[in-house]
Amino acid sequence: MSFGGLFDGGGGGGMQFPFASGFSSSPALSLALDNAGGGIGGRILAGGAGAGSSAGGAMTRDTEAENDSRSGSDHLDAISAAGEDDVEDAEPSNSRKRKKRYHRHTPQQIQELEALFKECPHPDEKQRAELSRRLSLDARQVKFWFQNRRTQMKTQLERHENALLKQENDKLRAENMTIREAMRSPMCGSCGSPAMLGEVSLEEQHLRIENARLKDELNRVCALATKFLGKPISLLSPQPLLQPHLSLPMPNSSLELAIGGIGGLGSLGTLPGCMNEFAGGVSSPMGTVITPARATGSALPSLLGNIDRSVFLELAISAMDELVKMAQMDDPLWVPALPGAPSKEVLNFEEYLHFFLPCIGMKPAGHVSEASRESGIVIIDNSLALVETLMDERRWSDMFSCMIAKATVLEEVSTGIAGSRNGALLLMKAELQVLSPLVPIREVTFLRFCKQLAEGAWAVVDVSIDGLVRDHNSATAPTAGNVKCRRLPSGCVMQDTPNGYCKVTWVEHTEYDEASVHQLYRPLLRSGLAFGARRWLATLQRQCECLAILMSSTTVAANDSTAISQEGKRSMLKLARRMTENFCAGVSPSSAREWSKLDGATGSIGEDVRVMARKSVSEPGEPPGVVLSAATSVWVPVAPEKLFNFLRDEQLRAEWDILSNGGPMQEMTQIAKGQRDGNSVSLLRASAVSANQSSMLILQETCTDASGSIVVYAPVDIPAMQLVMNGGDSTYVALLPSGFAILPDGPRIGASGYETGGSLLTVAFQILVNNQPTAKLTVESVETVNNLISCTIKKIKTALQCDA
């Protein structure tokens, strides 16, 4: 799931929202409705779909072709007569078959029925009674209308499927005929003369040997798949014929992350265009997102050597079994934690070793274990929508942008069964981060495996492949031995709930080398608050809630003193997203962005200030020149919530921000990104020092959840910001972000249980020290940035009376 498509997509008017409204939102379905004549209406027999009299059946067959071609108002009217007329018509004593009576609904009645059908194709008795009372219809008329509406929808879908299958069949017939013609007159590839039967070239012999080897490998994989799926592999044999562009149509299951149930968003329309960009894949005619197969990366052979891909499947199946058991089991595997602990339960490692065999080998010497489990409700339409996000590396990294510095798919080992995500297996590489220069980036190479557990229940598991690399490729064994972090079976189990949301149980189990982590952050990492299940789930809940709010057509700006259109809010949110991503990239160096570390650059607050520099040349959204980034982390004896509220308050900004010019700032507009106070994007105006000086605008984004908070801001050019607020493109608006990341300090065991004493505050600045990219960095520039960080931290501590 990514906000990129949300902000990048065009579209005039208000923002629309792709809600799971039955099948009517599907593009292919709209085409089918056009061919059938449009919407709903028409004439249906008074006896309903279940009428069994011969007279009714004959009339239905005679008028079927006519009804299919009628317009929306004439095709499917609700049943008008009650059962008494049916009985009278069906009596055997009546030799003359009487024609059944019809009832034509008014346009208002049809509109009301269609509106409810889009929200709920299967209304309960209470809803039908309320609708019949409001429309002055009999309850049976409403019931039969919905039955026939669903029947018509099913028929149209089957016709569309048949049309697609017929096209595929015609294509295969043509290919078959072409191959038959070619076989009747074989030609020599070298000389062009007719080939002699019985001659087998050396190349063909090699191909036959390779074919036999591949068949043997296929048999092994089929045996594993049969064991995993619990059904004969012959059922899967047609799978290669299903191309992405010819995949069977499926109901629109909100794979573009349709959100429901917040503030009455249940009946919103379809978001045009931008959600396909948002999905990052190819959409089939019915809206199903199909991710195309990815080619093997250039560095993959050196990494994996000659590892058989069937070994990947064996490891993935074992990891999936372990994840599901860890998500479902309680005591003795998971035991209650001490009072005040960040999680309600902790893993009993002795019982874990008793229940599970180490699927990736024994724990390396010097590594420590971190395990956590967390459950919660996520505002997302169904579990399959979340599966699509997790199985697409771009949408996954956008969903957890503050945690994932970079994510890539090295190889798509399996695309899944019959065009679905069930059985999909990816080989991935990711760089995970905590927003602090004192915690190194975690680089992990892992398998990601997806499995459908039941109807409406899915699981996605990650497991490192370092053990496979070490065991199967001795050339890379020294490299494998230097792994700083490895993921044991971790992931999430998702289950749809009756209220339209999704229950997610997240499990994180990691082993890592603690020696590279600063002493200040070691308790935090061991508690699971940095990379554990609580942070993953809290971030997921915040992002899904944010997307639900932003995609609502009723989104309004709070404290809005400046009129901003929906396009302006869209552009402003896109700019804020880019600002926050640049801030996260500047705190910890990763391969996603090139930074040069500066050795010996320390400030007055200690040796933990990390300074990096890079040259910006013709990069959109950044001023050209030499950019300096400095970041440090300190402990502050203040609760995280209090510290977050202090830093985001524009009235108190003068106590620590030099951009405030010594006075309070005015909030010009604010766009809420969640129901929780503190998740918003704001535009602030700083006070002018003199009458001759124009005031400064500052763009600020604040985010908070159960795992931590961030406050990111950047000064912006006034004309450029006016263009953005009018709906203009924000791609080329230059900004350099600064800000804060706030985490709770690691809990420590005291006399009465776990105790926490304050917050871990990360302060980071990005400054343009020279507008010439070829200029050399001076010592004075480094000292200026260090002094700025030192001064800011001292002002914050003084304002919060930390010394006292």
C-alpha positions in Angstrom: 0.0 0.0 0.0 1.4 3.3 -1.0 0.3 6.8 -0.7 2.0 7.5 -4.0 -0.9 6.6 -6.2 -3.2 8.5 -3.9 -1.3 11.7 -4.4 0.0 11.2 -7.9 -3.3 10.3 -9.5 -5.1 13.1 -11.2 -8.7 13.8 -11.2 -10.9 16.8 -11.0 -13.5 17.3 -8.4 -13.5 15.6 -5.1 -11.5 12.5 -4.2 -13.3 9.3 -4.6 -12.9 6.1 -2.7 -12.7 2.5 -4.0 -15.1 0.8 -1.6 -16.0 -2.9 -1.9 -19.5 -2.3 -3.2 -20.2 -5.8 -4.6 -19.3 -6.2 -8.2 -20.6 -2.9 -9.5 -17.4 -1.1 -9.2 -15.5 -3.4 -11.5 -14.5 -1.9 -14.9 -15.3 -5.2 -16.7 -18.6 -5.4 -15.0 -19.5 -2.0 -16.2 -18.8 -3.2 -19.7 -21.0 -6.2 -19.2 -23.8 -4.0 -17.9 -23.5 -1.8 -21.0 -23.8 -4.8 -23.2 -26.8 -6.0 -21.3 -28.5 -2.7 -21.4 -27.4 -1.0 -18.3 -28.6 -1.1 -14.7 -31.4 -2.8 -12.9 -35.1 -2.8 -13.6 -37.5 -4.4 -16.1 -40.0 -7.2 -15.6 -39.7 -10.2 -13.4 -42.4 -12.8 -12.8 -44.6 -12.3 -9.7 -43.6 -15.8 -8.4 -40.0 -14.8 -8.0 -36.9 -16.8 -8.8 -38.3 -19.8 -7.0 -41.6 -20.1 -8.9 -42.0 -23.6 -10.2 -45.3 -23.6 -12.2 -45.1 -24.6 -15.8 -46.8 -21.5 -16.9 -44.2 -19.3 -15.2 -41.3 -21.3 -16.5 -42.6 -21.2 -20.1 -43.1 -17.4 -20.0 -39.6 -17.0 -18.5 -37.9 -18.9 -21.3 -39.9 -17.1 -23.9 -38.9 -13.6 -22.6 -35.3 -14.3 -21.5 -33.7 -13.0 -24.7 -36.0 -9.9 -24.6 -35.2 -9.1 -21.0 -31.4 -9.4 -21.5 -31.5 -6.6 -24.1 -33.8 -4.2 -22.3 -32.7 -1.0 -20.6 -31.9 -0.7 -16.9 -35.4 0.5 -15.9 -37.1 -2.3 -17.9 -34.9 -5.3 -17.2 -35.4 -6.3 -13.6 -38.4 -4.7 -11.8 -39.1 -6.1 -8.4 -41.9 -8.6 -7.9 -45.3 -6.9 -7.5 -47.7 -9.7 -6.8 -47.8 -11.8 -3.7 -48.1 -15.5 -3.5 -51.9 -15.6 -3.8 -51.8 -14.9 -7.5 -49.1 -17.5 -8.0 -51.2 -20.2 -6.4 -54.3 -19.2 -8.4 -52.4 -19.3 -11.6 -50.8 -22.6 -10.8 -54.0 -24.6 -10.0 -54.3 -27.6 -12.2 -58.1 -27.2 -12.6 -57.4 -24.0 -14.5 -56.8 -25.4 -18.0 -56.1 -22.1 -19.6 -52.8 -20.8 -18.4 -53.3 -17.3 -17.2 -50.7 -14.6 -17.8 -49.0 -13.4 -14.6 -49.3 -9.8 -13.5 -46.4 -7.4 -13.5 -45.6 -4.4 -11.4 -43.3 -1.6 -12.5 -41.3 0.2 -9.9 -41.0 4.0 -10.0 -37.5 5.5 -10.7 -37.2 6.5 -7.1 -37.8 3.0 -5.9 -35.3 1.6 -8.3 -32.7 4.2 -7.2 -33.2 3.3 -3.5 -33.0 -0.4 -4.2 -29.8 0.0 -6.3 -28.2 2.2 -3.6 -28.7 -0.4 -0.9 -27.6 -3.2 -3.2 -24.3 -1.4 -3.8 -23.7 -1.3 0.0 -25.1 -4.7 0.9 -26.0 -7.3 -1.7 -27.4 -9.5 1.1 -29.6 -7.3 3.3 -31.0 -8.9 6.4 -34.7 -9.1 7.3 -34.5 -5.9 9.3 -33.0 -3.9 6.4 -35.6 -5.3 4.0 -38.4 -4.4 6.3 -37.1 -0.9 6.7 -36.7 -0.5 2.9 -40.1 -1.9 2.1 -41.7 0.5 4.6 -39.8 3.4 3.1 -40.7 2.5 -0.5 -44.3 1.4 0.2 -43.5 -2.1 -1.1 -44.2 -5.5 0.2 -41.4 -7.2 2.1 -41.5 -10.1 -0.4 -41.2 -7.8 -3.3 -37.9 -6.4 -1.8 -36.7 -9.9 -1.1 -37.4 -11.2 -4.6 -35.8 -8.0 -6.2 -32.5 -8.7 -4.4 -32.6 -12.4 -5.3 -33.1 -11.6 -9.0 -30.5 -8.8 -8.9 -27.9 -11.2 -7.5 -28.9 -13.8 -10.1 -28.5 -11.4 -12.9 -25.1 -10.3 -11.6 -23.9 -13.9 -11.5 -25.1 -14.5 -15.0 -23.3 -11.5 -16.4 -20.1 -12.5 -14.7 -20.4 -16.0 -16.1 -20.9 -14.6 -19.6 -17.8 -12.4 -19.2 -15.7 -15.4 -18.0 -17.0 -17.5 -20.9 -16.0 -14.7 -23.4 -12.5 -14.6 -22.0 -12.1 -18.3 -22.0 -13.4 -18.5 -25.6 -10.8 -15.9 -26.6 -8.0 -17.9 -25.0 -9.4 -21.1 -26.6 -9.3 -19.5 -30.0 -5.8 -18.3 -29.5 -4.6 -21.8 -28.5 -6.4 -23.3 -31.5 -4.6 -20.9 -33.8 -1.2 -21.7 -32.2 -1.9 -25.4 -32.4 -2.7 -25.1 -36.1 0.5 -23.1 -36.7 2.6 -25.8 -34.9 0.9 -28.6 -36.9 1.7 -26.9 -40.1 5.3 -26.4 -39.1 5.7 -30.0 -38.1 4.4 -31.2 -41.5 7.3 -29.5 -43.3 10.4 -29.3 -40.9 13.2 -27.1 -42.1 16.9 -27.3 -41.2 17.9 -24.3 -39.1 21.4 -24.0 -40.6 20.9 -24.5 -44.4 17.2 -23.9 -44.8 16.6 -27.2 -46.7 14.0 -29.8 -45.6 15.1 -31.7 -42.5 15.5 -35.5 -42.7 13.4 -37.4 -40.2 15.4 -39.4 -37.7 18.3 -37.0 -37.6 18.9 -35.6 -34.1 21.4 -32.8 -33.6 23.8 -32.5 -30.7 22.0 -29.5 -29.5 18.7 -31.4 -29.5 20.3 -34.1 -27.4 21.4 -31.6 -24.8 17.9 -30.1 -24.8 16.4 -33.5 -24.2 18.8 -34.2 -21.3 17.9 -30.8 -19.8 14.2 -31.5 -20.3 14.6 -34.8 -18.4 16.3 -33.0 -15.6 13.7 -30.3 -15.4 10.9 -32.9 -15.4 12.6 -34.6 -12.4 12.8 -31.3 -10.6 9.2 -30.5 -11.4 8.1 -33.9 -9.9 9.9 -33.0 -6.7 8.3 -29.6 -6.5 4.9 -31.1 -7.3 5.3 -33.5 -4.5 6.1 -30.7 -2.1 3.2 -28.6 -3.4 0.8 -31.5 -3.0 2.0 -32.0 0.6 1.5 -28.3 1.2 -1.9 -27.9 -0.5 -3.5 -31.1 0.6 -4.9 -31.8 -2.9 -3.6 -33.5 -6.1 -1.1 -31.5 -8.1 -3.1 -32.4 -11.3 -5.6 -29.7 -10.3 -2.8 -27.1 -10.8 -1.7 -28.3 -14.3 -3.6 -25.6 -16.2 -1.8 -22.9 -14.3 0.8 -22.0 -17.0 -2.0 -21.2 -19.4 -3.3 -18.4 -17.2 -1.4 -15.3 -18.4 -1.7 -12.1 -16.3 -3.6 -10.3 -19.0 -6.0 -13.2 -19.4 -6.5 -14.1 -15.8 -10.0 -15.2 -14.8 -12.2 -12.4 -13.6 -12.8 -12.2 -9.9 -15.1 -9.9 -7.9 -13.6 -6.6 -7.0 -12.1 -7.4 -3.6 -10.7 -4.0 -2.9 -7.1 -4.9 -3.8 -6.5 -1.2 -4.0 -7.0 -1.2 -0.2 -10.6 -0.1 0.0 -11.3 1.0 3.5 -14.7 0.8 5.2 -16.6 1.7 8.3 -15.1 4.9 9.4 -17.4 7.9 9.9 -19.9 6.5 7.5 -17.6 5.9 4.6 -19.4 2.7 3.6 -21.1 4.0 0.5 -18.4 6.0 -1.3 -17.7 5.7 -5.0 -14.7 4.4 -6.9 -11.4 6.2 -7.0 -10.5 6.9 -10.6 -7.2 5.9 -12.1 -4.9 6.7 -9.3 -5.4 3.4 -7.4 -3.9 1.4 -10.2 -0.8 3.6 -9.8 -1.1 3.1 -6.1 -1.2 -0.7 -6.5 2.1 -0.9 -8.4 0.9 -3.9 -10.5 -1.2 -4.8 -13.6 -5.0 -4.8 -13.1 -7.1 -7.4 -14.8 -10.5 -6.3 -16.3 -12.3 -7.1 -13.1 -9.9 -5.2 -10.8 -7.6 -8.0 -9.6 -4.1 -6.8 -9.2 -1.6 -9.2 -10.9 2.1 -8.6 -10.1 4.2 -9.5 -13.2 7.0 -12.0 -12.7 10.3 -10.5 -11.9 13.6 -11.4 -13.5 16.5 -12.7 -11.4 18.8 -9.9 -10.2 22.3 -9.7 -11.6 23.9 -10.2 -8.1 21.7 -13.2 -7.4 23.8 -16.1 -8.8 26.8 -15.0 -6.7 24.6 -14.8 -3.6 22.7 -18.1 -3.9 25.2 -20.2 -5.9 23.6 -23.5 -7.0 20.8 -23.7 -4.4 17.9 -25.8 -5.7 14.7 -23.7 -5.7 12.8 -26.6 -4.2 14.8 -26.1 -1.1 13.2 -22.6 -0.8 9.8 -24.2 -0.9 10.7 -26.7 1.8 12.0 -23.9 4.1 8.9 -21.7 3.3 6.5 -24.4 4.2 8.3 -25.2 7.5 8.4 -21.5 8.4 4.7 -21.0 7.6 3.8 -24.0 9.9 5.8 -22.4 12.7 4.3 -18.9 12.3 0.7 -20.2 12.4 1.4 -22.2 15.5 3.2 -19.3 17.2 0.2 -17.1 16.4 -2.4 -19.5 17.7 -0.7 -21.1 20.8 -0.7 -19.5 24.2 0.6 -20.9 27.4 3.2 -22.5 27.8 4.7 -21.1 24.6 3.7 -17.5 25.5 3.6 -16.6 29.2 2.3 -13.4 30.8 4.9 -10.6 31.2 5.7 -8.7 34.3 3.6 -5.6 35.2 4.6 -2.6 33.2 6.2 -4.6 30.4 5.7 -3.2 26.8 4.0 -6.4 25.8 1.4 -8.5 27.7 3.2 -11.7 26.9 6.7 -13.0 26.3 8.1 -16.0 24.5 9.2 -18.9 26.6 12.4 -19.8 24.7 12.8 -23.2 26.4 9.3 -24.2 25.3 10.0 -22.8 21.9 13.1 -25.1 21.4 10.9 -28.0 22.6 8.1 -27.3 20.1 10.1 -26.3 17.0 13.3 -27.4 15.3 15.6 -24.6 14.2 14.7 -24.3 10.5 17.7 -21.9 9.7 20.2 -23.5 12.1 21.4 -22.7 15.6 21.8 -19.2 16.9 25.2 -17.7 16.1 27.6 -17.0 19.0 27.2 -13.5 20.4 23.6 -13.0 19.1 20.7 -12.2 21.3 17.1 -13.2 20.6 14.1 -10.8 20.3 10.5 -12.2 20.1 7.1 -10.5 20.4 3.5 -11.0 19.5 0.7 -8.5 19.1 -2.9 -8.6 17.9 -5.3 -5.8 16.8 -8.0 -4.7 14.4 -6.9 -3.0 11.2 -9.3 -0.7 9.3 -9.0 -2.4 5.9 -11.7 -3.9 3.8 -10.4 -7.5 3.8 -7.3 -9.6 4.5 -6.6 -10.1 0.8 -6.1 -6.3 0.4 -3.4 -6.5 3.0 -1.9 -9.5 1.4 -1.5 -7.6 -1.9 0.4 -4.8 0.0 2.8 -7.2 1.7 3.6 -9.1 -1.5 4.5 -5.9 -3.4 7.8 -4.5 -2.3 7.0 -0.9 -3.2 3.7 -0.8 -1.5 5.2 -2.6 1.5 8.0 -0.1 1.9 5.6 2.8 1.5 3.3 1.4 4.2 6.2 1.2 6.6 8.3 4.0 5.3 9.7 4.9 8.7 10.9 1.4 9.3 12.0 0.2 5.8 14.9 2.1 4.3 14.9 0.0 1.1 13.2 -3.2 -0.2 13.8 -5.2 -3.3 12.6 -8.5 -4.8 15.6 -10.6 -5.9 13.5 -13.4 -7.5 9.9 -14.4 -7.8 10.2 -18.1 -7.1 6.5 -18.9 -7.3 3.7 -16.7 -8.6 0.9 -18.5 -6.7 -1.9 -20.9 -7.7 -4.2 -20.1 -10.6 -3.4 -16.4 -10.6 -3.9 -15.9 -6.8 -1.5 -15.1 -4.1 -2.0 -18.5 -2.5 1.4 -20.2 -2.6 3.3 -17.1 -3.9 7.0 -17.2 -2.8 9.4 -14.2 -3.1 13.1 -13.9 -2.4 13.6 -10.4 -1.0 16.2 -8.2 0.5 15.4 -5.3 2.9 17.1 -2.7 5.0 15.2 -2.1 8.3 15.9 1.0 10.4 15.3 2.7 13.7 15.3 6.5 13.4 18.5 7.0 15.3 22.2 7.2 14.1 23.1 5.0 17.2 21.3 1.9 15.7 22.8 0.4 12.6 20.7 -0.6 9.6 19.5 -4.2 9.6 20.1 -5.9 6.3 18.2 -9.1 5.8 17.8 -11.5 2.9 14.7 -13.6 3.3 11.9 -15.6 1.7 8.4 -14.2 1.9 5.7 -16.9 1.5 1.9 -16.4 1.3 -0.7 -19.0 2.1 -4.5 -18.9 2.3 -5.5 -20.7 5.5 -9.3 -20.6 5.0 -11.9 -18.5 3.4 -11.1 -14.9 4.5 -7.9 -16.0 6.4 -4.4 -15.6 5.1 -0.8 -15.7 6.5 2.4 -14.2 5.2 5.7 -15.4 6.7 9.3 -14.2 6.4 12.4 -16.3 7.1 16.1 -15.6 6.4 18.0 -17.7 4.0 21.4 -17.2 5.6 21.5 -20.8 6.7 20.9 -22.0 3.2 23.6 -19.9 1.8 26.0 -21.1 4.4 25.1 -24.8 3.9 24.9 -24.9 0.1 27.6 -22.5 -1.0 31.0 -22.8 0.7 32.4 -19.9 -1.2 30.0 -17.5 0.6 30.3 -19.2 4.0 32.6 -16.5 5.4 30.2 -13.8 4.4 27.3 -15.8 5.8 29.1 -16.0 9.1 29.2 -12.3 9.4 25.5 -11.8 9.3 24.5 -9.2 11.8 20.8 -10.0 11.9 18.5 -12.9 10.8 14.8 -13.3 10.9 13.4 -16.5 12.2 9.8 -17.3 11.0 8.0 -13.9 11.4 5.0 -12.3 9.9 1.3 -12.0 10.3 -1.9 -14.0 10.3 -5.0 -12.1 9.0 -8.6 -12.9 9.5 -11.6 -11.0 8.1 -14.1 -9.9 10.8 -17.9 -9.6 10.5 -17.8 -5.8 10.8 -15.8 -5.5 7.6 -12.4 -5.0 9.2 -9.4 -7.4 9.6 -7.9 -8.9 12.7 -4.1 -9.1 12.4 -1.9 -11.2 14.7 1.8 -10.1 14.2 4.7 -12.3 15.3 8.3 -11.1 15.2 11.3 -13.3 16.0 14.8 -12.1 15.4 18.4 -12.9 16.3 20.9 -10.1 16.0 24.4 -9.0 17.1 24.0 -6.6 19.9 27.7 -5.4 19.9 27.0 -2.9 17.1 24.1 -1.2 19.0 24.7 1.7 21.3 24.2 1.1 25.0 21.5 3.7 25.1 19.3 1.7 22.7 20.0 -1.9 23.8 17.1 -2.1 26.3 14.7 -0.7 23.7 15.7 -3.4 21.1 15.5 -6.2 23.6 12.0 -5.2 24.6 10.8 -5.4 21.0 9.7 -1.8 20.8 12.2 -1.0 18.1 11.7 -3.8 15.6 9.1 -5.9 17.3 5.5 -6.8 16.6 4.1 -3.9 18.4 5.8 -1.4 16.2 4.8 -3.2 13.0 1.2 -3.5 14.0 0.9 0.1 15.3 2.4 1.5 12.1 0.0 -0.6 10.0 -3.0 0.6 12.0 -2.0 4.2 11.8 -1.4 4.1 8.0 -4.6 2.3 7.2 -6.6 4.8 9.4 -4.8 7.6 7.7 -5.6 6.3 4.2 -9.3 5.9 5.2 -9.5 9.5 6.3 -7.6 10.9 3.3 -9.6 9.0 0.7 -12.9 10.1 2.2 -14.6 12.7 0.0 -15.7 14.5 3.2 -12.1 15.2 4.4 -11.9 18.7 5.7 -9.0 20.7 7.1 -9.1 21.7 10.7 -8.3 25.2 11.8 -8.4 26.2 8.2 -7.8 29.9 7.7 -6.9 29.4 4.0 -9.3 27.9 1.5 -7.7 24.8 -0.1 -9.3 22.6 -2.7 -9.2 18.9 -2.7 -6.5 19.0 -5.3 -4.6 21.4 -3.1 -4.8 19.1 -0.1 -3.7 16.2 -2.3 -0.7 18.0 -3.5 0.2 19.3 -0.1 0.0 15.8 1.4 2.2 14.5 -1.4 4.8 17.1 -0.6 4.7 16.3 3.2 5.2 12.6 2.4 8.3 13.3 0.4 9.6 15.6 3.2 9.2 12.8 5.8 10.8 10.2 3.5 13.9 12.5 3.0 14.1 13.0 6.7 14.2 9.3 7.5 16.8 8.7 4.8 19.0 11.4 6.4 19.0 9.9 9.9 20.6 6.5 9.1 22.7 5.9 6.0 21.4 3.2 3.7 22.0 2.1 0.1 18.8 3.9 -0.9 20.6 7.3 -0.9 24.3 7.9 -1.1 25.8 9.8 1.9 29.5 10.3 2.7 30.3 9.9 6.4 32.6 12.5 7.9 35.0 11.1 10.5 35.8 13.1 13.6 32.9 15.4 13.3 31.8 15.9 16.8 30.0 18.7 18.6 29.8 20.1 22.1 27.2 17.5 23.2 29.4 14.5 22.7 30.9 12.0 20.3 27.6 10.6 19.2 26.8 13.3 16.6 26.9 11.6 13.1 27.6 14.0 10.3 27.1 13.1 6.6 27.4 15.0 3.4 26.3 14.6 -0.2 26.2 16.7 -3.4 22.8 17.5 -4.9 23.0 18.0 -8.7 19.8 18.6 -10.7 17.8 16.4 -8.3 14.1 17.4 -8.4 12.7 18.6 -5.1 16.1 19.6 -3.6 18.2 22.7 -3.9 21.5 22.2 -5.8 24.7 22.3 -3.8 26.4 20.6 -0.9 23.9 19.2 1.7 25.0 18.5 5.2 23.1 16.1 7.5 23.7 15.9 11.2 21.9 13.7 13.7 22.2 12.5 17.3 20.2 10.8 19.9 19.9 11.7 23.6 17.9 10.5 26.6 15.4 13.0 28.0 13.7 12.4 31.4 10.3 13.3 30.0 7.4 11.0 29.0 7.2 10.5 25.2 3.7 12.0 24.9 4.6 15.1 26.8 7.7 15.6 24.7 5.8 15.1 21.4 3.1 17.6 22.4 5.7 20.2 23.3 7.6 19.9 20.0 4.5 20.1 17.8 2.9 23.0 19.6 3.4 26.1 17.3 2.8 28.4 20.3 5.8 27.0 22.1 8.1 26.8 19.1 10.0 29.9 19.9 11.5 28.1 22.9 13.7 25.9 20.7 13.4 26.8 17.0 15.6 29.5 15.6 13.2 29.7 12.6 10.5 31.2 14.8 12.3 34.5 15.1 11.7 34.5 18.8 7.9 34.6 18.6 5.0 32.2 18.3 4.0 30.7 15.0 0.6 30.9 13.4 -1.1 27.8 12.0 -2.5 28.7 8.6 -4.1 25.3 7.9 -4.1 21.7 9.1 -5.1 18.5 7.4 -6.0 15.6 9.8 -4.5 12.2 8.9 -6.2 10.2 11.6 -8.7 10.2 14.5 -5.8 10.4 17.1 -4.8 13.9 17.9 -1.3 14.6 16.5 -1.5 12.9 13.1 -1.7 15.8 10.8 0.0 18.0 8.2 0.2 21.7 9.0 1.3 24.9 7.3 2.9 27.4 9.8 3.8 31.0 9.4 6.7 32.5 11.3 6.6 36.0 12.6 8.6 38.6 10.7 11.6 40.2 12.4 10.9 43.6 10.9 8.3 45.3 8.7 10.6 45.1 5.7 11.0 41.3 6.0 8.4 38.9 4.7 7.2 36.1 6.9 8.4 32.5 6.5 6.2 29.4 5.8 7.0 26.1 7.4 5.5 22.8 6.3 5.2 20.3 9.2 4.0 16.7 9.5 3.5 15.0 12.8 2.8 11.3 13.3 2.2 9.3 16.5 1.1 5.8 17.5 1.7 3.3 20.3 5.3 2.7 19.2 6.6 6.3 18.9 6.2 9.7 17.3 7.9 12.0 14.7 7.8 15.7 14.1 9.3 16.7 10.7 9.3 20.2 9.3 11.0 22.3 6.5 10.9 25.9 5.4 9.2 26.3 2.0 9.1 29.1 -0.6 5.9 31.1 -0.4 5.2 31.3 -4.2 5.9 27.6 -4.5 3.6 26.8 -1.6 0.8 28.9 -3.1 1.1 26.8 -6.3 0.9 23.6 -4.3 -2.2 24.8 -2.3 -3.9 25.6 -5.6 -3.4 22.0 -6.8 -0.2 22.4 -8.6 2.6 19.8 -9.0 4.7 19.6 -5.8 7.5 17.4 -7.4 9.9 20.3 -8.0 9.3 22.2 -4.7 12.7 22.3 -3.1 13.0 21.5 0.6 15.4 20.2 3.2 13.8 18.5 6.2 14.7 18.6 9.8 12.9 17.2 12.8 12.7 14.8 15.7 12.0 11.1 16.3 10.7 10.1 19.8 10.8 6.6 21.2 10.1 5.4 24.7 13.3 4.4 26.5 13.8 0.7 27.0 12.0 -0.7 30.1 14.1 -1.7 33.0 13.2 -4.2 35.7 12.6 -2.5 39.1 11.3 -3.5 42.5 7.6 -3.6 41.3 8.2 -4.7 37.7 9.2 -2.9 34.6 10.0 0.8 34.9 10.4 3.5 32.3 12.1 6.8 33.0 11.8 9.0 29.9 12.2 9.2 26.1 14.9 8.6 23.5 15.0 11.8 21.4 16.7 11.9 17.9 17.4 15.3 16.5 18.4 15.6 12.8 19.0 18.6 10.6 19.7 18.9 6.8 21.3 22.1 5.7 22.5 23.5 2.4 26.0 24.7 3.3 27.0 25.8 -0.3 24.9 26.2 -3.4 27.7 25.0 -5.6 27.8 21.2 -6.0 31.5 21.3 -6.7 32.4 23.2 -3.6 34.4 21.6 -0.8 33.1 21.1 2.6 34.7 23.3 5.3 35.3 22.7 8.9 33.2 25.8 9.8 30.1 24.3 8.1 30.4 21.2 10.2 30.9 23.1 13.4 27.8 25.3 12.5 25.6 22.2 12.2 26.9 20.6 15.3 26.4 23.8 17.3 22.8 24.0 16.0 22.0 20.5 17.3 23.7 21.2 20.6 21.8 24.5 21.0 18.5 23.0 20.1 18.8 20.1 22.6 19.8 22.4 25.4 16.8 24.7 24.7 14.5 21.7 24.8 15.9 20.4 28.1 15.7 23.9 29.6 12.1 24.4 28.5 11.0 21.1 29.9 13.0 21.6 33.1 15.0 18.5 32.6 17.9 19.7 34.7 15.6 20.2 37.7 
